[in-house]
Amino acid sequence: MIVKRIEEELLITNSESREILLELQEKLPKDVLEDKFEMRRAIEHTKTFSNMEPEKSRQLVDELLKLEKVRVDIAVKIANLLPRTNDELRAIYAKERFTLSKEELKEILDTVVKYI
């Protein structure tokens, strides 16, 4: 597929992508779906790694975005991985040029725990 330009880019969670892929799966004819290896793998992946309902994951992302030092891409990663420890959360922030204080780590983990 040749893409001429990108109209809009939106980061979504695994749960939201699972919902979109399942809707596409229902709309596509069976013979087309059987030929699309990538589509089958994507559906299998999202079914395996979706941790919560799409609405709940979007609420978590929105709540995380209210916190300091949380960008959209990091909020989506947190919603996908649902870290439970400081070390898991630090791994998400490993590429950042700053480190989180203990209070910031606790605040983010407390937010995640509400949705688990």
C-alpha positions as CSV (number, residue, x, y, z in Angstrom):
1,M,0.0,0.0,0.0
2,I,1.4,3.4,-1.0
3,V,0.6,6.2,1.4
4,K,0.7,9.7,-0.2
5,R,0.3,11.6,3.1
6,I,-0.7,11.2,6.6
7,E,-3.9,13.1,7.5
8,E,-3.9,12.5,11.2
9,E,-2.0,10.5,13.7
10,L,-3.5,9.3,16.9
11,L,-1.9,7.0,19.5
12,I,-4.2,4.3,20.8
13,T,-3.9,1.6,23.3
14,N,-3.9,-2.1,22.6
15,S,-7.5,-2.4,23.8
16,E,-8.7,0.3,21.5
17,S,-6.8,-1.3,18.5
18,R,-8.3,-4.7,19.4
19,E,-11.8,-3.2,19.2
20,I,-11.0,-1.6,15.8
21,L,-9.5,-4.8,14.4
22,L,-12.5,-6.9,15.5
23,E,-14.9,-4.4,13.8
24,L,-12.8,-4.7,10.6
25,Q,-12.8,-8.5,10.9
26,E,-16.6,-8.5,11.0
27,K,-16.8,-6.3,7.9
28,L,-14.3,-8.2,5.8
29,P,-15.3,-11.2,3.8
30,K,-13.9,-14.5,5.2
31,D,-11.8,-15.2,2.1
32,V,-10.1,-11.8,2.2
33,L,-9.3,-12.2,5.9
34,E,-7.8,-15.7,5.3
35,D,-5.4,-14.1,2.8
36,K,-4.3,-11.4,5.2
37,F,-1.6,-12.9,7.4
38,E,-0.7,-9.5,9.0
39,M,-4.4,-8.9,9.9
40,R,-4.7,-12.3,11.6
41,R,-1.4,-11.7,13.5
42,A,-2.5,-8.2,14.6
43,I,-5.8,-9.5,15.9
44,E,-4.1,-12.4,17.7
45,H,-1.6,-10.0,19.3
46,T,-4.2,-7.5,20.5
47,K,-6.4,-10.3,21.9
48,T,-3.4,-11.6,23.8
49,F,-2.0,-8.3,25.2
50,S,-5.2,-6.3,25.8
51,N,-5.5,-5.8,29.5
52,M,-8.8,-4.0,29.9
53,E,-11.8,-2.5,28.2
54,P,-11.1,0.2,25.6
55,E,-13.1,2.9,27.5
56,K,-11.2,2.1,30.7
57,S,-7.8,2.3,28.9
58,R,-8.7,5.6,27.4
59,Q,-9.7,6.9,30.8
60,L,-6.4,5.8,32.3
61,V,-4.5,7.6,29.5
62,D,-6.5,10.8,30.1
63,E,-5.9,10.6,33.8
64,L,-2.2,10.0,33.3
65,L,-1.9,13.0,31.0
66,K,-3.0,15.2,33.9
67,L,0.2,14.3,35.8
68,E,3.5,16.1,35.4
69,K,6.2,14.4,33.2
70,V,3.7,12.2,31.3
71,R,3.4,12.6,27.6
72,V,0.9,10.9,25.3
73,D,3.2,8.3,24.1
74,I,4.3,7.4,27.6
75,A,0.7,7.4,28.9
76,V,-0.2,4.9,26.1
77,K,2.8,2.6,27.0
78,I,1.8,2.7,30.7
79,A,-1.8,1.8,29.8
80,N,-0.6,-1.1,27.6
81,L,1.9,-2.5,30.1
82,L,0.2,-1.6,33.4
83,P,3.4,-1.5,35.4
84,R,3.0,-2.5,39.1
85,T,6.5,-1.7,40.4
86,N,8.9,1.2,40.4
87,D,11.3,-0.8,38.3
88,E,8.8,-1.6,35.6
89,L,7.8,2.1,35.5
90,R,11.4,3.2,35.3
91,A,11.9,0.9,32.3
92,I,9.2,2.8,30.4
93,Y,11.1,6.1,31.2
94,A,14.5,4.6,30.5
95,K,15.0,6.6,27.3
96,E,14.0,9.9,28.8
97,R,16.6,12.6,29.7
98,F,15.2,12.9,33.2
99,T,14.5,10.6,36.1
100,L,11.3,10.4,38.2
101,S,11.3,11.1,41.9
102,K,9.8,8.6,44.3
103,E,6.8,10.8,44.7
104,E,6.2,11.0,40.9
105,L,6.6,7.2,40.6
106,K,4.2,6.6,43.4
107,E,1.6,9.1,41.9
108,I,1.7,7.3,38.5
109,L,1.6,3.8,40.1
110,D,-1.4,4.9,42.3
111,T,-3.2,6.1,39.1
112,V,-2.5,2.7,37.4
113,V,-3.7,0.7,40.4
114,K,-7.1,2.3,40.2
115,Y,-7.6,0.7,36.8
116,I,-6.3,-2.8,37.5
